[in-house]
């Protein structure tokens, strides 16, 4: 085909006491600068980045979150590049991918027109059409036709059509479009020697949660209006309030039976198909048979992994107790929301409901279109991200961040191993040895993108039907059903690109595979650096490496205790070690609930992720150690200071400030309460509680014992 190109270019690197005492120190440091002031590009960038962001009226020893995550980060006149870590990282990645598309089209127009079926060219064709508010199909004729394809003609319904089968409608829709209104089905390879991927079933992503986390300035009750807007797209004068209320009630019921995502042990998660509820209208065997067409056969003893047992056991009962007309209206509503980025401007209010991980200060249509594109080409999005590293040549594949991360891998492992060896509070010597083995042998997958575009292009089908702008919805459905079919046909070791990692490339985070001891780090984690430095500078460790340590800790906490160093499903903790860790868990649980109670009151329903909260506390030690050790080795870099709004921060203080910036979110009490009710932990808790447990923090900011950020009673992992 002669399409291109791949270059393994060499790496390119750049040099990269209480309140009174605090305020006295602040005034003293304001009047002079030392010879150890900022002296490299990254340090200067950090000074500019933090300037005007910290709230100097707040004593860090009283509320470090309020000190760092001030309302200045949420100022409407800031550009995306000036936002806190998560907004900046995801926003910069999305804008860089868009820029890559434009540059590629400009530099490779002949290839683009010659091979219109290649996934990259289809993405470049689709994206601007999605971004544009002006669509050809203002009457939504294509949307009506799409609904008709799935036996949802005449949606929304007042009365269920005769013979309507909710299992078949949902299964065909999930197979072709990946909507998943009732349950999310995905493929994962739990163990390295597995010859095939295992079917996993989990609770779905609900639009009610998306609404509540994306519309923080609106009442939760307004969600019904959003649903009604979707139902009335075809006829604004139609009275759809009752149907909307029924859909909202259904989503509330589904939300109430879903549990907060948590680790399910391997023996406990695997069920035989015959063990799943099949007495009512929902038939798992029929659903999965349609989903996988002729790819799989589903006998009663077929094993499937259940990731939310409570939800999966209770969901069929809720469907049995819900009118068929409501179920059909709900499925149609979810399809309309799913493709809303491709609909006429009238559907724009639905954009935020079409995806997870909404960002307050990144253009909403840009986000919706990027997430839609990732659903279309999951591995493709990882590749698009990688291609943004070259700022000028759109066909040059650069690996400077790969080399930089690879050079840090031994330090990352050594830092957490040293903590495990020297100060583990729950493991004895024998178990520590197993933990060390697991950490030493852990495989880090950074970015997870194939290097050769031809490999990816052939995976998706070189000769797919080109996008037809005049029939956008129909054309999109053809492409999406094609890539979904490729996904359902996943076969290792090569024909599995989309299924390899579940975590989105568009949001910072990590994905740890317990049975394989593999840690995946997605693109968005590193996108933050793309216009700052070509290597992972030590000053930015607190921002960039926190997620790596979170993933590494999972290998040795309660979750990781279920798989030993030989990757066998076997507990390597003794009963005494289990008991000690349970005491740690109780300490943290009490600590978090005290803070939550202060926010919400005694009569509260909060869903906390205990595993993740403990990991937030566990990573501070090894992350701090690696940061300080690296700076100390660089000719006195640990003695540098940065000047922020006239006050100087030493390198220890800067570590904690940047660590907090990595977790800053909306500084609003109502937003925190809403997050807690939907299973998310607000930045205030993720910042303040781990830091108040970490003695190095109170020493760095001279917080006396008994101050809020230096309590007498602490919960410590190390």
Secondary structure as GFF3:
##gff-version 3
##sequence-region A 1 718
A	DSSP	alpha_helix	19	30	.	.	.	ID=ss1
A	DSSP	alpha_helix	41	50	.	.	.	ID=ss2
A	DSSP	alpha_helix	64	68	.	.	.	ID=ss3
A	DSSP	three_ten_helix	71	74	.	.	.	ID=ss4
A	DSSP	three_ten_helix	80	82	.	.	.	ID=ss5
A	DSSP	alpha_helix	85	107	.	.	.	ID=ss6
A	DSSP	alpha_helix	109	114	.	.	.	ID=ss7
A	DSSP	alpha_helix	119	131	.	.	.	ID=ss8
A	DSSP	alpha_helix	141	149	.	.	.	ID=ss9
A	DSSP	alpha_helix	166	177	.	.	.	ID=ss10
A	DSSP	beta_strand	184	188	.	.	.	ID=ss11
A	DSSP	beta_strand	198	202	.	.	.	ID=ss12
A	DSSP	alpha_helix	207	214	.	.	.	ID=ss13
A	DSSP	three_ten_helix	220	222	.	.	.	ID=ss14
A	DSSP	alpha_helix	223	231	.	.	.	ID=ss15
A	DSSP	alpha_helix	241	257	.	.	.	ID=ss16
A	DSSP	alpha_helix	266	269	.	.	.	ID=ss17
A	DSSP	beta_strand	270	272	.	.	.	ID=ss18
A	DSSP	three_ten_helix	273	275	.	.	.	ID=ss19
A	DSSP	alpha_helix	284	291	.	.	.	ID=ss20
A	DSSP	beta_strand	303	306	.	.	.	ID=ss21
A	DSSP	alpha_helix	309	320	.	.	.	ID=ss22
A	DSSP	alpha_helix	324	338	.	.	.	ID=ss23
A	DSSP	three_ten_helix	340	342	.	.	.	ID=ss24
A	DSSP	three_ten_helix	345	354	.	.	.	ID=ss25
A	DSSP	alpha_helix	364	376	.	.	.	ID=ss26
A	DSSP	alpha_helix	378	387	.	.	.	ID=ss27
A	DSSP	alpha_helix	400	423	.	.	.	ID=ss28
A	DSSP	alpha_helix	429	441	.	.	.	ID=ss29
A	DSSP	beta_strand	443	446	.	.	.	ID=ss30
A	DSSP	alpha_helix	453	460	.	.	.	ID=ss31
A	DSSP	three_ten_helix	469	471	.	.	.	ID=ss32
A	DSSP	alpha_helix	472	488	.	.	.	ID=ss33
A	DSSP	three_ten_helix	497	499	.	.	.	ID=ss34
A	DSSP	beta_strand	511	513	.	.	.	ID=ss35
A	DSSP	beta_strand	518	521	.	.	.	ID=ss36
A	DSSP	alpha_helix	524	527	.	.	.	ID=ss37
A	DSSP	three_ten_helix	538	540	.	.	.	ID=ss38
A	DSSP	alpha_helix	541	544	.	.	.	ID=ss39
A	DSSP	alpha_helix	546	553	.	.	.	ID=ss40
A	DSSP	three_ten_helix	560	562	.	.	.	ID=ss41
A	DSSP	alpha_helix	575	600	.	.	.	ID=ss42
A	DSSP	alpha_helix	610	632	.	.	.	ID=ss43
A	DSSP	three_ten_helix	637	639	.	.	.	ID=ss44
A	DSSP	beta_strand	641	644	.	.	.	ID=ss45
A	DSSP	beta_strand	647	650	.	.	.	ID=ss46
A	DSSP	alpha_helix	651	661	.	.	.	ID=ss47
A	DSSP	alpha_helix	669	677	.	.	.	ID=ss48
A	DSSP	alpha_helix	683	692	.	.	.	ID=ss49
A	DSSP	alpha_helix	695	700	.	.	.	ID=ss50
###
